[in-house]
Amino acid sequence: MPIEQDAVRVLTDDQAWDLLSSVSLGRLVTNVGGQMEIFPVNFAAQSNTILFRTAEGTKLFGTVMNEQVLFEADDHTVAEGWSVIIRGTARVLTTTGEIHEADSAQVMPWVPTEKLRYVRITPDEMSGRHFRFGPEPTHGGLPG
């Protein structure tokens, strides 16, 4: 069986933003006290940025102390999947105008806790991949 050339396809930025807009759970990666930490966050894609809410604590501290973060979101079906990774700058929103705009995204906490702070990630780099699933190709006539 020949290797399918389109099993992995690079996404355009527009395609990546469309896919990010279709899901609400991603992962924030930041550095806290010299240790890399990863946090699941529910989010919204708003104006080509990532927006999430958080409470006081490790996520907020890591964002404030290290504005450079990674963010990843993905999804899949039985036949295909995708992943988008953003390297960017995270900033806690403070002005009334910023918070009003963020409120319009309707990012609601999943658990019954107060999440009073909005954080916006502005991409410096973005990469996205689409994957078409299938059987592993054979090598030299033997199963892979």
ZAPA-636222 format. One record per atom (N, C-alpha, C): atom name; residue in three letters; x, y, z. Coordinates in Angstrom, 3 decimals. Layout:
  atom  type        px        py        pz
    CA   ALA         X         Y         Z
...
# end
This chain:
  atom  type        px        py        pz
     N   MET     0.851    -1.171     0.000
    CA   MET     0.000     0.000     0.000
     C   MET     0.901     1.240     0.000
     N   PRO     0.700     2.166    -0.951
    CA   PRO     1.546     3.362    -0.992
     C   PRO     1.231     4.297     0.167
     N   ILE     2.225     5.062     0.565
    CA   ILE     2.031     6.047     1.622
     C   ILE     1.184     7.185     1.070
     N   GLU     0.129     7.519     1.756
    CA   GLU    -0.744     8.607     1.336
     C   GLU    -0.086     9.937     1.665
     N   GLN     0.106    10.764     0.644
    CA   GLN     0.779    12.039     0.820
     C   GLN    -0.058    13.044     1.608
     N   ASP    -1.381    12.871     1.623
    CA   ASP    -2.219    13.846     2.307
     C   ASP    -2.684    13.365     3.676
     N   ALA    -1.978    12.416     4.252
    CA   ALA    -2.343    11.938     5.582
     C   ALA    -2.125    13.025     6.632
     N   VAL    -1.138    13.888     6.410
    CA   VAL    -0.888    15.030     7.285
     C   VAL    -0.842    16.266     6.393
     N   ARG    -1.673    17.229     6.731
    CA   ARG    -1.759    18.445     5.921
     C   ARG    -1.581    19.660     6.828
     N   VAL    -0.757    20.605     6.399
    CA   VAL    -0.554    21.850     7.139
     C   VAL    -1.770    22.740     6.908
     N   LEU    -2.281    23.311     7.986
    CA   LEU    -3.445    24.191     7.910
     C   LEU    -3.021    25.637     7.688
     N   THR    -3.841    26.374     6.968
    CA   THR    -3.633    27.824     6.878
     C   THR    -4.065    28.437     8.208
     N   ASP    -3.677    29.676     8.445
    CA   ASP    -4.109    30.351     9.669
     C   ASP    -5.633    30.437     9.726
     N   ASP    -6.278    30.753     8.608
    CA   ASP    -7.743    30.843     8.590
     C   ASP    -8.384    29.506     8.939
     N   GLN    -7.858    28.417     8.383
    CA   GLN    -8.386    27.085     8.717
     C   GLN    -8.180    26.778    10.197
     N   ALA    -7.012    27.143    10.728
    CA   ALA    -6.723    26.891    12.144
     C   ALA    -7.695    27.672    13.031
     N   TRP    -7.957    28.942    12.710
    CA   TRP    -8.894    29.735    13.514
     C   TRP   -10.309    29.178    13.425
     N   ASP   -10.711    28.707    12.235
    CA   ASP   -12.032    28.083    12.107
     C   ASP   -12.148    26.870    13.016
     N   LEU   -11.109    26.041    13.040
    CA   LEU   -11.139    24.853    13.895
     C   LEU   -11.103    25.238    15.373
     N   LEU   -10.292    26.208    15.733
    CA   LEU   -10.257    26.652    17.129
     C   LEU   -11.618    27.174    17.571
     N   SER   -12.332    27.804    16.663
    CA   SER   -13.665    28.327    16.995
     C   SER   -14.702    27.226    17.179
     N   SER   -14.361    26.004    16.780
    CA   SER   -15.322    24.898    16.856
     C   SER   -15.223    24.100    18.153
     N   VAL   -14.227    24.398    18.985
    CA   VAL   -14.050    23.679    20.250
     C   VAL   -13.910    24.685    21.389
     N   SER   -13.987    24.182    22.615
    CA   SER   -13.889    25.099    23.754
     C   SER   -12.926    24.619    24.838
     N   LEU   -12.219    23.537    24.596
    CA   LEU   -11.257    23.049    25.588
     C   LEU    -9.877    23.000    24.960
     N   GLY    -8.908    23.625    25.629
    CA   GLY    -7.528    23.606    25.166
     C   GLY    -6.597    23.420    26.345
     N   ARG    -5.298    23.559    26.082
    CA   ARG    -4.294    23.390    27.121
     C   ARG    -3.335    24.579    27.090
     N   LEU    -3.124    25.168    28.257
    CA   LEU    -2.187    26.268    28.435
     C   LEU    -0.910    25.696    29.027
     N   VAL     0.228    26.032    28.433
    CA   VAL     1.527    25.597    28.953
     C   VAL     2.300    26.844    29.346
     N   THR     2.776    26.861    30.593
    CA   THR     3.537    28.001    31.089
     C   THR     4.605    27.508    32.060
     N   ASN     5.465    28.402    32.463
    CA   ASN     6.541    28.074    33.385
     C   ASN     6.190    28.656    34.753
     N   VAL     6.144    27.796    35.759
    CA   VAL     5.829    28.232    37.118
     C   VAL     6.975    27.796    38.022
     N   GLY     7.720    28.764    38.528
    CA   GLY     8.823    28.449    39.432
     C   GLY     9.879    27.555    38.812
     N   GLY    10.159    27.749    37.519
    CA   GLY    11.171    26.939    36.845
     C   GLY    10.666    25.599    36.349
     N   GLN     9.414    25.279    36.597
    CA   GLN     8.822    24.015    36.147
     C   GLN     7.796    24.299    35.053
     N   MET     7.803    23.500    34.017
    CA   MET     6.771    23.607    32.996
     C   MET     5.480    23.026    33.567
     N   GLU     4.383    23.743    33.384
    CA   GLU     3.076    23.306    33.864
     C   GLU     2.089    23.362    32.707
     N   ILE     1.128    22.447    32.706
    CA   ILE     0.088    22.431    31.687
     C   ILE    -1.263    22.428    32.387
     N   PHE    -2.178    23.258    31.883
    CA   PHE    -3.490    23.418    32.494
     C   PHE    -4.574    23.292    31.431
     N   PRO    -5.588    22.482    31.681
    CA   PRO    -6.739    22.514    30.769
     C   PRO    -7.511    23.814    30.998
     N   VAL    -7.931    24.451    29.914
    CA   VAL    -8.712    25.681    30.028
     C   VAL    -9.846    25.654    29.012
     N   ASN   -11.020    26.093    29.448
    CA   ASN   -12.055    26.332    28.457
     C   ASN   -11.825    27.735    27.934
     N   PHE   -12.027    27.921    26.638
    CA   PHE   -11.591    29.148    25.993
     C   PHE   -12.543    29.527    24.865
     N   ALA   -12.314    30.700    24.317
    CA   ALA   -12.983    31.144    23.095
     C   ALA   -11.924    31.767    22.199
     N   ALA   -12.088    31.549    20.899
    CA   ALA   -11.270    32.256    19.916
     C   ALA   -11.995    33.565    19.635
     N   GLN   -11.318    34.685    19.866
    CA   GLN   -11.940    35.998    19.672
     C   GLN   -10.942    36.923    18.975
     N   SER   -11.306    37.408    17.802
    CA   SER   -10.472    38.357    17.051
     C   SER    -9.038    37.857    16.878
     N   ASN    -8.910    36.603    16.449
    CA   ASN    -7.605    35.965    16.230
     C   ASN    -6.717    35.967    17.470
     N   THR    -7.361    35.824    18.635
    CA   THR    -6.659    35.624    19.898
     C   THR    -7.387    34.512    20.647
     N   ILE    -6.760    34.017    21.691
    CA   ILE    -7.363    33.022    22.578
     C   ILE    -7.709    33.724    23.883
     N   LEU    -8.920    33.502    24.358
    CA   LEU    -9.403    34.152    25.564
     C   LEU    -9.860    33.085    26.551
     N   PHE    -9.397    33.180    27.795
    CA   PHE    -9.903    32.278    28.839
     C   PHE   -10.022    33.045    30.145
     N   ARG   -10.782    32.454    31.049
    CA   ARG   -10.961    33.036    32.385
     C   ARG   -10.249    32.162    33.391
     N   THR    -9.801    32.788    34.460
    CA   THR    -9.121    32.035    35.506
     C   THR    -9.328    32.714    36.856
     N   ALA    -9.117    31.947    37.887
    CA   ALA    -9.168    32.465    39.260
     C   ALA    -7.745    32.804    39.694
     N   GLU    -7.628    33.410    40.855
    CA   GLU    -6.307    33.624    41.436
     C   GLU    -5.683    32.244    41.644
     N   GLY    -4.406    32.121    41.391
    CA   GLY    -3.753    30.840    41.613
     C   GLY    -2.624    30.604    40.627
     N   THR    -2.257    29.346    40.470
    CA   THR    -1.077    28.966    39.698
     C   THR    -1.164    29.387    38.242
     N   LYS    -2.327    29.167    37.592
    CA   LYS    -2.466    29.563    36.185
     C   LYS    -2.242    31.052    36.011
     N   LEU    -2.892    31.833    36.848
    CA   LEU    -2.769    33.285    36.748
     C   LEU    -1.338    33.713    37.071
     N   PHE    -0.757    33.148    38.112
    CA   PHE     0.613    33.476    38.497
     C   PHE     1.580    33.156    37.365
     N   GLY     1.424    31.965    36.777
    CA   GLY     2.303    31.561    35.674
     C   GLY     2.172    32.478    34.477
     N   THR     0.961    32.955    34.223
    CA   THR     0.732    33.862    33.106
     C   THR     1.354    35.227    33.374
     N   VAL     1.167    35.738    34.573
    CA   VAL     1.694    37.050    34.921
     C   VAL     3.225    37.036    34.950
     N   MET     3.806    35.977    35.486
    CA   MET     5.259    35.903    35.627
     C   MET     5.958    35.574    34.312
     N   ASN     5.284    34.873    33.413
    CA   ASN     5.880    34.450    32.144
     C   ASN     4.885    34.723    31.033
     N   GLU     4.940    35.895    30.486
    CA   GLU     3.920    36.223    29.502
     C   GLU     4.018    35.373    28.243
     N   GLN     5.165    34.744    27.992
    CA   GLN     5.305    33.851    26.838
     C   GLN     4.758    32.471    27.207
     N   VAL     3.744    32.028    26.459
    CA   VAL     3.079    30.763    26.763
     C   VAL     2.887    29.958    25.482
     N   LEU     2.510    28.712    25.670
    CA   LEU     2.050    27.852    24.587
     C   LEU     0.595    27.522    24.849
     N   PHE    -0.163    27.381    23.782
    CA   PHE    -1.556    26.980    23.884
     C   PHE    -1.789    25.943    22.803
     N   GLU    -2.541    24.885    23.142
    CA   GLU    -2.829    23.829    22.179
     C   GLU    -4.281    23.413    22.311
     N   ALA    -4.907    23.184    21.174
    CA   ALA    -6.255    22.608    21.142
     C   ALA    -6.306    21.621    19.991
     N   ASP    -7.167    20.632    20.117
    CA   ASP    -7.292    19.624    19.072
     C   ASP    -8.662    18.982    19.144
     N   ASP    -8.951    18.166    18.166
    CA   ASP   -10.193    17.398    18.146
     C   ASP   -10.026    16.278    17.139
     N   HIS   -10.913    15.303    17.201
    CA   HIS   -10.834    14.201    16.240
     C   HIS   -12.177    13.491    16.107
     N   THR   -12.300    12.761    15.017
    CA   THR   -13.393    11.825    14.794
     C   THR   -12.727    10.476    14.558
     N   VAL   -13.487     9.499    14.135
    CA   VAL   -12.883     8.191    13.853
     C   VAL   -11.977     8.260    12.619
     N   ALA   -12.263     9.178    11.707
    CA   ALA   -11.559     9.226    10.434
     C   ALA   -10.456    10.279    10.350
     N   GLU   -10.540    11.321    11.172
    CA   GLU    -9.575    12.403    11.031
     C   GLU    -9.417    13.159    12.342
     N   GLY    -8.392    13.983    12.397
    CA   GLY    -8.150    14.805    13.573
     C   GLY    -7.370    16.041    13.191
     N   TRP    -7.217    16.938    14.141
    CA   TRP    -6.441    18.148    13.916
     C   TRP    -5.846    18.623    15.227
     N   SER    -4.829    19.455    15.106
    CA   SER    -4.173    20.049    16.261
     C   SER    -3.663    21.427    15.857
     N   VAL    -3.846    22.399    16.743
    CA   VAL    -3.321    23.752    16.527
     C   VAL    -2.507    24.132    17.759
     N   ILE    -1.305    24.630    17.523
    CA   ILE    -0.425    25.075    18.603
     C   ILE    -0.104    26.548    18.384
     N   ILE    -0.227    27.317    19.444
    CA   ILE     0.065    28.745    19.398
     C   ILE     1.174    29.042    20.395
     N   ARG     2.200    29.726    19.922
    CA   ARG     3.214    30.331    20.794
     C   ARG     2.840    31.793    20.837
     N   GLY     2.692    32.340    22.048
    CA   GLY     2.250    33.712    22.080
     C   GLY     2.484    34.406    23.394
     N   THR     1.931    35.594    23.446
    CA   THR     2.046    36.454    24.612
     C   THR     0.709    36.471    25.338
     N   ALA     0.736    36.150    26.620
    CA   ALA    -0.475    36.152    27.443
     C   ALA    -0.488    37.421    28.288
     N   ARG    -1.675    37.990    28.401
    CA   ARG    -1.812    39.223    29.169
     C   ARG    -3.142    39.214    29.905
     N   VAL    -3.100    39.557    31.186
    CA   VAL    -4.323    39.689    31.979
     C   VAL    -5.002    40.984    31.558
     N   LEU    -6.303    40.913    31.261
    CA   LEU    -7.043    42.097    30.835
     C   LEU    -7.394    42.943    32.047
     N   THR    -7.226    44.255    31.915
    CA   THR    -7.448    45.130    33.064
     C   THR    -8.390    46.292    32.787
     N   THR    -8.475    46.747    31.553
    CA   THR    -9.297    47.929    31.303
     C   THR   -10.765    47.542    31.137
     N   THR   -11.637    48.474    31.399
    CA   THR   -13.077    48.249    31.265
     C   THR   -13.434    47.841    29.842
     N   GLY   -12.841    48.494    28.853
    CA   GLY   -13.109    48.170    27.450
     C   GLY   -12.697    46.751    27.099
     N   GLU   -11.504    46.336    27.552
    CA   GLU   -11.022    44.973    27.292
     C   GLU   -11.947    43.940    27.930
     N   ILE   -12.338    44.195    29.152
    CA   ILE   -13.193    43.252    29.883
     C   ILE   -14.581    43.195    29.250
     N   HIS   -15.100    44.328    28.826
    CA   HIS   -16.410    44.351    28.153
     C   HIS   -16.356    43.526    26.861
     N   GLU   -15.295    43.703    26.074
    CA   GLU   -15.137    42.915    24.846
     C   GLU   -15.023    41.427    25.180
     N   ALA   -14.259    41.099    26.212
    CA   ALA   -14.085    39.703    26.616
     C   ALA   -15.405    39.097    27.083
     N   ASP   -16.215    39.864    27.806
    CA   ASP   -17.523    39.371    28.257
     C   ASP   -18.382    38.919    27.082
     N   SER   -18.250    39.586    25.943
    CA   SER   -19.074    39.240    24.779
     C   SER   -18.750    37.860    24.220
     N   ALA   -17.599    37.291    24.584
    CA   ALA   -17.221    35.947    24.110
     C   ALA   -17.964    34.841    24.854
     N   GLN   -18.582    35.186    25.998
    CA   GLN   -19.371    34.216    26.765
     C   GLN   -18.554    32.992    27.215
     N   VAL   -17.345    33.207    27.689
    CA   VAL   -16.536    32.116    28.249
     C   VAL   -17.002    31.913    29.682
     N   MET   -17.699    30.822    29.931
    CA   MET   -18.266    30.558    31.248
     C   MET   -17.465    29.461    31.952
     N   PRO   -17.280    29.569    33.266
    CA   PRO   -16.577    28.511    34.005
     C   PRO   -17.325    27.181    33.896
     N   TRP   -16.568    26.103    33.805
    CA   TRP   -17.181    24.772    33.737
     C   TRP   -17.549    24.257    35.115
     N   VAL   -16.800    24.696    36.125
    CA   VAL   -17.059    24.258    37.490
     C   VAL   -17.541    25.458    38.292
     N   PRO   -18.295    25.224    39.366
    CA   PRO   -18.876    26.346    40.118
     C   PRO   -17.844    27.083    40.973
     N   THR   -16.923    27.778    40.299
    CA   THR   -15.935    28.600    40.992
     C   THR   -15.913    29.974    40.331
     N   GLU   -15.501    30.964    41.085
    CA   GLU   -15.371    32.299    40.525
     C   GLU   -14.089    32.395    39.723
     N   LYS   -14.217    32.798    38.496
    CA   LYS   -13.068    33.030    37.628
     C   LYS   -13.165    34.483    37.194
     N   LEU   -12.544    35.352    37.962
    CA   LEU   -12.739    36.782    37.795
     C   LEU   -11.764    37.427    36.819
     N   ARG   -10.734    36.731    36.413
    CA   ARG    -9.709    37.317    35.547
     C   ARG    -9.816    36.752    34.133
     N   TYR    -9.720    37.646    33.172
    CA   TYR    -9.609    37.237    31.772
     C   TYR    -8.148    37.302    31.369
     N   VAL    -7.724    36.301    30.587
    CA   VAL    -6.385    36.289    30.016
     C   VAL    -6.548    36.155    28.505
     N   ARG    -5.822    36.979    27.765
    CA   ARG    -5.852    36.920    26.306
     C   ARG    -4.460    36.529    25.813
     N   ILE    -4.416    35.525    24.930
    CA   ILE    -3.167    35.099    24.304
     C   ILE    -3.167    35.631    22.872
     N   THR    -2.166    36.438    22.577
    CA   THR    -1.980    36.961    21.228
     C   THR    -0.870    36.141    20.569
     N   PRO    -1.165    35.500    19.450
    CA   PRO    -0.173    34.626    18.815
     C   PRO     1.038    35.378    18.274
     N   ASP     2.204    34.814    18.501
    CA   ASP     3.431    35.217    17.817
     C   ASP     3.675    34.244    16.664
     N   GLU     3.363    32.962    16.914
    CA   GLU     3.476    31.904    15.907
     C   GLU     2.293    30.963    16.076
     N   MET     1.840    30.413    14.960
    CA   MET     0.749    29.444    15.034
     C   MET     1.036    28.351    14.017
     N   SER     0.822    27.105    14.420
    CA   SER     0.952    25.993    13.475
     C   SER    -0.224    25.056    13.680
     N   GLY    -0.741    24.583    12.579
    CA   GLY    -1.867    23.666    12.637
     C   GLY    -1.668    22.523    11.673
     N   ARG    -2.148    21.362    12.064
    CA   ARG    -2.056    20.159    11.229
     C   ARG    -3.403    19.444    11.228
     N   HIS    -3.732    18.897    10.072
    CA   HIS    -4.907    18.039     9.917
     C   HIS    -4.389    16.649     9.619
     N   PHE    -4.984    15.637    10.245
    CA   PHE    -4.534    14.259    10.088
     C   PHE    -5.682    13.409     9.554
     N   ARG    -5.405    12.641     8.512
    CA   ARG    -6.375    11.672     8.018
     C   ARG    -5.891    10.309     8.491
     N   PHE    -6.699     9.644     9.300
    CA   PHE    -6.297     8.382     9.893
     C   PHE    -6.388     7.246     8.880
     N   GLY    -5.578     6.243     9.089
    CA   GLY    -5.601     5.064     8.233
     C   GLY    -4.611     4.043     8.749
     N   PRO    -4.576     2.915     8.092
    CA   PRO    -3.655     1.868     8.535
     C   PRO    -2.205     2.271     8.274
     N   GLU    -1.330     1.731     9.086
    CA   GLU     0.083     1.970     8.897
     C   GLU     0.516     1.346     7.564
     N   PRO     1.328     2.057     6.774
    CA   PRO     1.761     1.480     5.499
     C   PRO     2.727     0.317     5.731
     N   THR     2.805    -0.550     4.749
    CA   THR     3.739    -1.676     4.846
     C   THR     5.124    -1.203     4.459
     N   HIS     6.108    -1.884     4.944
    CA   HIS     7.505    -1.579     4.618
     C   HIS     8.128    -2.834     4.072
     N   GLY     8.541    -2.786     2.813
    CA   GLY     9.184    -3.951     2.181
     C   GLY     8.265    -5.156     2.093
     N   GLY     6.958    -4.906     1.997
    CA   GLY     6.014    -6.007     1.861
     C   GLY     5.586    -6.632     3.169
     N   LEU     6.195    -6.184     4.280
    CA   LEU     5.823    -6.730     5.587
     C   LEU     4.935    -5.733     6.299
     N   PRO     4.006    -6.202     7.109
    CA   PRO     3.178    -5.255     7.879
     C   PRO     4.065    -4.357     8.722
     N   GLY     3.650    -3.063     8.842
    CA   GLY     4.424    -2.061     9.596
     C   GLY     4.434    -2.341    10.990
# end
